[in-house]
Amino acid sequence: MGAFLDKPKMEKHNAQGHGNGLRYGLSSMQGWRVEMEDAHTAVIGLPNGLDGWSFFAVYDGHAGSQVAKYCCEHLLDHITSNQDFKGTDGQLSVESVKSGIRTGFLQIDEHMRVISEKKHGADRSGSTAVGVMISPHHIYFINCGDSRGLLCRSKKVHFFTQDHKPSNPLEKERIQNAGGSVMIQRVNGSLAVSRALGDFDYKCVHGKGPTEQLVSPEPEVYEIERSEEDDQFIILACDGIWDVMGNEELCDFVRSRLEVTDDLEKVCNEIVDTCLYK
């Protein structure tokens, strides 16, 4: 969505870090877009006594950058501070974490809606979100939209999130139940994702709850037990990468690069550059 430049802006934003037995690298580039609409979160050591936990996420904005930027700054807090995440007795469990993640998404979406209404609906932007919350024993994959997360284990793709596209039968059913339609694989012929944060023009069907709207802010959350010996790396990327490289191809690409360099920023830059012109 949005206009394109005559030539791409290839300046990159990079970062890397380590802790909790993890290393990460990231790269973002505006590319052909008129505005840089993507954002990210990378936090090693979470608040509220979760020092051994980490959180990483990529937000692919559309129709503006406001929602993506707000989520990168505030989504994690909405997740970790809600009561569902903490559990009834204050003891975290797999189910409380999954429930808390879902609640955090719904809360921040409603919070942004209130902000948007105070501005008389001036912000029409939206954003996908894909992330991982990593505890000492589990990996929680989180997805809302068509960005994607992937786990490489034992030299092959072990897991990847499912894209939320309007043409998906379950997504299409929800859209139609809300009075919408799917045309040219888009919600009402316009929006290319069926789940997203923001996009409030698609969330105003009276009599329907937040997860029953044309576009839902509800994430899918998957829990995987960590395997210290076999887990190699996780990839989080927006559809600009996945539209060009398939799961196995990108997994093999990263594995081959890691055999010759341990510079994760460099590997990320090579992925971005490869996908720009493909």
ZAPA-187295 format. One record per residue (C-alpha): residue number from 1; x, y, z. Coordinates in steps of 0.001 Angstrom, whole numbers, plus 500000, padded with zeros to 6 digits. Example, Ala and Ser with C-alpha at 12.3 -4.5 7.8 and 13.67 -1.06 7.14 Angstrom:
<sites>
<num:1	px:512300	py:495500	pz:507800>
<num:2	px:513670	py:498940	pz:507140>
</sites>
This chain:
<sites>
<num:1	px:500000	py:500000	pz:500000>
<num:2	px:501186	py:503522	pz:499323>
<num:3	px:503254	py:505232	pz:496653>
<num:4	px:506699	py:504188	pz:495472>
<num:5	px:509939	py:506046	pz:494839>
<num:6	px:511736	py:506230	pz:491491>
<num:7	px:514757	py:504638	pz:493111>
<num:8	px:515061	py:502885	pz:496471>
<num:9	px:516442	py:504428	pz:499636>
<num:10	px:519078	py:501887	pz:500620>
<num:11	px:520330	py:503400	pz:503869>
<num:12	px:519923	py:500816	pz:506604>
<num:13	px:519241	py:500965	pz:510296>
<num:14	px:521128	py:498239	pz:512134>
<num:15	px:521405	py:497035	pz:515685>
<num:16	px:522662	py:493998	pz:517517>
<num:17	px:522889	py:492761	pz:521063>
<num:18	px:523263	py:489775	pz:523318>
<num:19	px:522167	py:488396	pz:526669>
<num:20	px:520284	py:485491	pz:528227>
<num:21	px:522328	py:483158	pz:526043>
<num:22	px:520998	py:484832	pz:522887>
<num:23	px:522472	py:487009	pz:520159>
<num:24	px:520406	py:489114	pz:517793>
<num:25	px:520934	py:491330	pz:514787>
<num:26	px:518505	py:493427	pz:512793>
<num:27	px:518314	py:495458	pz:509640>
<num:28	px:515627	py:497777	pz:508302>
<num:29	px:515554	py:499687	pz:505044>
<num:30	px:512976	py:502007	pz:503494>
<num:31	px:513554	py:500625	pz:500007>
<num:32	px:511018	py:501670	pz:497389>
<num:33	px:508477	py:503125	pz:499822>
<num:34	px:507852	py:506867	pz:500110>
<num:35	px:507837	py:506624	pz:503920>
<num:36	px:509573	py:504242	pz:506300>
<num:37	px:506584	py:502544	pz:507922>
<num:38	px:508234	py:499610	pz:509699>
<num:39	px:509438	py:499361	pz:513291>
<num:40	px:510887	py:496791	pz:515664>
<num:41	px:511359	py:495883	pz:519308>
<num:42	px:514338	py:494031	pz:520775>
<num:43	px:514441	py:493650	pz:524554>
<num:44	px:516664	py:491255	pz:526480>
<num:45	px:515561	py:491026	pz:530099>
<num:46	px:511900	py:491868	pz:530654>
<num:47	px:510427	py:493923	pz:533520>
<num:48	px:508516	py:492628	pz:536530>
<num:49	px:511117	py:490077	pz:537536>
<num:50	px:511431	py:488413	pz:534130>
<num:51	px:515160	py:489038	pz:533760>
<num:52	px:515676	py:485717	pz:531975>
<num:53	px:513020	py:486475	pz:529345>
<num:54	px:513438	py:488287	pz:526023>
<num:55	px:511095	py:489822	pz:523448>
<num:56	px:511628	py:490577	pz:519777>
<num:57	px:509074	py:491858	pz:517277>
<num:58	px:508752	py:493333	pz:513794>
<num:59	px:505932	py:495702	pz:512856>
<num:60	px:505121	py:496227	pz:509180>
<num:61	px:503153	py:499452	pz:508936>
<num:62	px:500834	py:500513	pz:506138>
<num:63	px:499026	py:503784	pz:505324>
<num:64	px:501428	py:505499	pz:507703>
<num:65	px:503903	py:504683	pz:510449>
<num:66	px:502004	py:505818	pz:513546>
<num:67	px:500605	py:502442	pz:514643>
<num:68	px:503863	py:500580	pz:514013>
<num:69	px:505835	py:503150	pz:516007>
<num:70	px:503348	py:503152	pz:518884>
<num:71	px:503386	py:499356	pz:519084>
<num:72	px:507160	py:499126	pz:519095>
<num:73	px:507202	py:501403	pz:522140>
<num:74	px:504196	py:500145	pz:524095>
<num:75	px:503039	py:496643	pz:523065>
<num:76	px:505410	py:494778	pz:525375>
<num:77	px:504188	py:496737	pz:528399>
<num:78	px:500554	py:496029	pz:527511>
<num:79	px:501413	py:492323	pz:527404>
<num:80	px:503456	py:491961	pz:530580>
<num:81	px:501373	py:494275	pz:532776>
<num:82	px:497917	py:492765	pz:532251>
<num:83	px:496442	py:490379	pz:534811>
<num:84	px:495914	py:487539	pz:532332>
<num:85	px:499661	py:487387	pz:531728>
<num:86	px:500443	py:487292	pz:535439>
<num:87	px:497942	py:484497	pz:536104>
<num:88	px:495444	py:484136	pz:538919>
<num:89	px:498030	py:483351	pz:541584>
<num:90	px:500863	py:485409	pz:540181>
<num:91	px:502552	py:482297	pz:538809>
<num:92	px:503273	py:482357	pz:535092>
<num:93	px:502168	py:479341	pz:533094>
<num:94	px:502179	py:478563	pz:529388>
<num:95	px:498461	py:479301	pz:529219>
<num:96	px:498690	py:482545	pz:531206>
<num:97	px:501464	py:483817	pz:528944>
<num:98	px:499488	py:482960	pz:525808>
<num:99	px:496358	py:484555	pz:527250>
<num:100	px:498283	py:487632	pz:528358>
<num:101	px:499786	py:488122	pz:524918>
<num:102	px:496333	py:488011	pz:523349>
<num:103	px:494946	py:490419	pz:525959>
<num:104	px:497868	py:492783	pz:525411>
<num:105	px:497124	py:492985	pz:521700>
<num:106	px:493435	py:493687	pz:522269>
<num:107	px:494227	py:496279	pz:524936>
<num:108	px:496735	py:498252	pz:522900>
<num:109	px:494418	py:498201	pz:519884>
<num:110	px:491556	py:499630	pz:521939>
<num:111	px:493944	py:502164	pz:523480>
<num:112	px:495054	py:503323	pz:520024>
<num:113	px:491434	py:503515	pz:518894>
<num:114	px:490649	py:505938	pz:521737>
<num:115	px:493664	py:508051	pz:520780>
<num:116	px:492548	py:508026	pz:517131>
<num:117	px:489010	py:509081	pz:518040>
<num:118	px:490355	py:511998	pz:520070>
<num:119	px:492105	py:513090	pz:516894>
<num:120	px:488803	py:512670	pz:515014>
<num:121	px:490058	py:509611	pz:513165>
<num:122	px:493037	py:511403	pz:511682>
<num:123	px:495243	py:508312	pz:511905>
<num:124	px:494211	py:505658	pz:509401>
<num:125	px:497411	py:503632	pz:509588>
<num:126	px:497755	py:500018	pz:510613>
<num:127	px:500466	py:497473	pz:511217>
<num:128	px:501097	py:493777	pz:511245>
<num:129	px:503057	py:492335	pz:514154>
<num:130	px:505184	py:489228	pz:514380>
<num:131	px:507257	py:488451	pz:517427>
<num:132	px:508762	py:485967	pz:519812>
<num:133	px:508752	py:485976	pz:523575>
<num:134	px:511523	py:483701	pz:524792>
<num:135	px:511525	py:482304	pz:528323>
<num:136	px:514205	py:480019	pz:529758>
<num:137	px:512227	py:476971	pz:528588>
<num:138	px:509780	py:478098	pz:525899>
<num:139	px:509489	py:480124	pz:522713>
<num:140	px:506173	py:481893	pz:522169>
<num:141	px:505644	py:482814	pz:518524>
<num:142	px:503163	py:485665	pz:518063>
<num:143	px:501596	py:486678	pz:514769>
<num:144	px:498965	py:489179	pz:513653>
<num:145	px:498996	py:489777	pz:509900>
<num:146	px:501226	py:488610	pz:507073>
<num:147	px:504675	py:489126	pz:508527>
<num:148	px:506213	py:485796	pz:509488>
<num:149	px:508354	py:484134	pz:512132>
<num:150	px:510421	py:481005	pz:511580>
<num:151	px:512450	py:478663	pz:513775>
<num:152	px:515396	py:476771	pz:512314>
<num:153	px:516182	py:473648	pz:514329>
<num:154	px:518612	py:470873	pz:513397>
<num:155	px:519456	py:472592	pz:510091>
<num:156	px:515877	py:472739	pz:508817>
<num:157	px:512655	py:474703	pz:509194>
<num:158	px:511028	py:473404	pz:512361>
<num:159	px:508168	py:475898	pz:512655>
<num:160	px:506744	py:478975	pz:510954>
<num:161	px:503733	py:481175	pz:511636>
<num:162	px:500712	py:481231	pz:509349>
<num:163	px:499996	py:484385	pz:507345>
<num:164	px:496654	py:486074	pz:507931>
<num:165	px:495408	py:486709	pz:504411>
<num:166	px:491793	py:487556	pz:503455>
<num:167	px:491703	py:484543	pz:501128>
<num:168	px:492248	py:482133	pz:504041>
<num:169	px:488897	py:480316	pz:504501>
<num:170	px:488563	py:481073	pz:508234>
<num:171	px:489567	py:484698	pz:507748>
<num:172	px:487216	py:485052	pz:504787>
<num:173	px:484341	py:483626	pz:506832>
<num:174	px:484872	py:486217	pz:509577>
<num:175	px:485069	py:489031	pz:507026>
<num:176	px:481840	py:487944	pz:505363>
<num:177	px:480085	py:487492	pz:508714>
<num:178	px:480975	py:491119	pz:509445>
<num:179	px:479324	py:492220	pz:506210>
<num:180	px:482502	py:492546	pz:504194>
<num:181	px:483817	py:490883	pz:501083>
<num:182	px:487091	py:489576	pz:499719>
<num:183	px:487927	py:490915	pz:496264>
<num:184	px:491281	py:490577	pz:494497>
<num:185	px:492476	py:488848	pz:497694>
<num:186	px:491862	py:491996	pz:499755>
<num:187	px:489394	py:493004	pz:502455>
<num:188	px:486685	py:494938	pz:500608>
<num:189	px:489075	py:495047	pz:497670>
<num:190	px:491479	py:497284	pz:499594>
<num:191	px:493453	py:495877	pz:502546>
<num:192	px:495794	py:492951	pz:501872>
<num:193	px:495814	py:491590	pz:505448>
<num:194	px:492919	py:490221	pz:507484>
<num:195	px:494472	py:490812	pz:510914>
<num:196	px:496321	py:493913	pz:512015>
<num:197	px:496669	py:496488	pz:514743>
<num:198	px:495103	py:499837	pz:513920>
<num:199	px:493177	py:500041	pz:510615>
<num:200	px:490151	py:501324	pz:512518>
<num:201	px:488171	py:502009	pz:509347>
<num:202	px:487773	py:498225	pz:509208>
<num:203	px:486781	py:497836	pz:512864>
<num:204	px:483502	py:499716	pz:513143>
<num:205	px:480865	py:497029	pz:512491>
<num:206	px:478192	py:497514	pz:515160>
<num:207	px:477193	py:494449	pz:517137>
<num:208	px:480513	py:492706	pz:516527>
<num:209	px:483294	py:492294	pz:519063>
<num:210	px:486911	py:493290	pz:518363>
<num:211	px:487843	py:489809	pz:517126>
<num:212	px:484779	py:489612	pz:514847>
<num:213	px:485480	py:492717	pz:512779>
<num:214	px:486525	py:492889	pz:509127>
<num:215	px:490088	py:493140	pz:510393>
<num:216	px:490939	py:491511	pz:513716>
<num:217	px:493693	py:492573	pz:516136>
<num:218	px:493803	py:489087	pz:517669>
<num:219	px:497188	py:487366	pz:517386>
<num:220	px:497791	py:483682	pz:516990>
<num:221	px:500168	py:482503	pz:519709>
<num:222	px:502157	py:479294	pz:519430>
<num:223	px:504250	py:477766	pz:522203>
<num:224	px:507296	py:475609	pz:521494>
<num:225	px:509619	py:474026	pz:524039>
<num:226	px:513194	py:475149	pz:523577>
<num:227	px:515864	py:472668	pz:522560>
<num:228	px:519230	py:473983	pz:523692>
<num:229	px:521189	py:471579	pz:521508>
<num:230	px:519144	py:471793	pz:518315>
<num:231	px:517681	py:475333	pz:518131>
<num:232	px:519836	py:477386	pz:515759>
<num:233	px:518102	py:480669	pz:514957>
<num:234	px:514796	py:482488	pz:514619>
<num:235	px:513890	py:484800	pz:511748>
<num:236	px:511285	py:487562	pz:512038>
<num:237	px:510557	py:489471	pz:508846>
<num:238	px:507870	py:491428	pz:507037>
<num:239	px:506257	py:490257	pz:503819>
<num:240	px:508791	py:492182	pz:501738>
<num:241	px:511202	py:489364	pz:502558>
<num:242	px:508814	py:486403	pz:502448>
<num:243	px:507309	py:487487	pz:499123>
<num:244	px:510762	py:486964	pz:497631>
<num:245	px:512250	py:484057	pz:499580>
<num:246	px:510436	py:480957	pz:500790>
<num:247	px:510876	py:479432	pz:504234>
<num:248	px:513402	py:476760	pz:503267>
<num:249	px:515279	py:479129	pz:500962>
<num:250	px:515703	py:481784	pz:503643>
<num:251	px:516620	py:479205	pz:506279>
<num:252	px:519327	py:477802	pz:503995>
<num:253	px:520495	py:481326	pz:503108>
<num:254	px:521001	py:482248	pz:506762>
<num:255	px:522633	py:478930	pz:507655>
<num:256	px:525142	py:479285	pz:504816>
<num:257	px:526030	py:482834	pz:505892>
<num:258	px:526462	py:481830	pz:509529>
<num:259	px:529046	py:479277	pz:508453>
<num:260	px:531340	py:482097	pz:507316>
<num:261	px:530455	py:484992	pz:509651>
<num:262	px:529066	py:485549	pz:513129>
<num:263	px:528110	py:489161	pz:512321>
<num:264	px:524313	py:489003	pz:512519>
<num:265	px:523891	py:492576	pz:511278>
<num:266	px:525796	py:491658	pz:508130>
<num:267	px:523622	py:488595	pz:507555>
<num:268	px:520465	py:490694	pz:507949>
<num:269	px:521799	py:493300	pz:505519>
<num:270	px:522520	py:490611	pz:502939>
<num:271	px:518940	py:489335	pz:503219>
<num:272	px:517504	py:492824	pz:502747>
<num:273	px:519760	py:493587	pz:499778>
<num:274	px:519015	py:490241	pz:498145>
<num:275	px:515262	py:490753	pz:498416>
<num:276	px:515266	py:494375	pz:497236>
<num:277	px:515946	py:493599	pz:493599>
<num:278	px:514609	py:490061	pz:493252>
</sites>
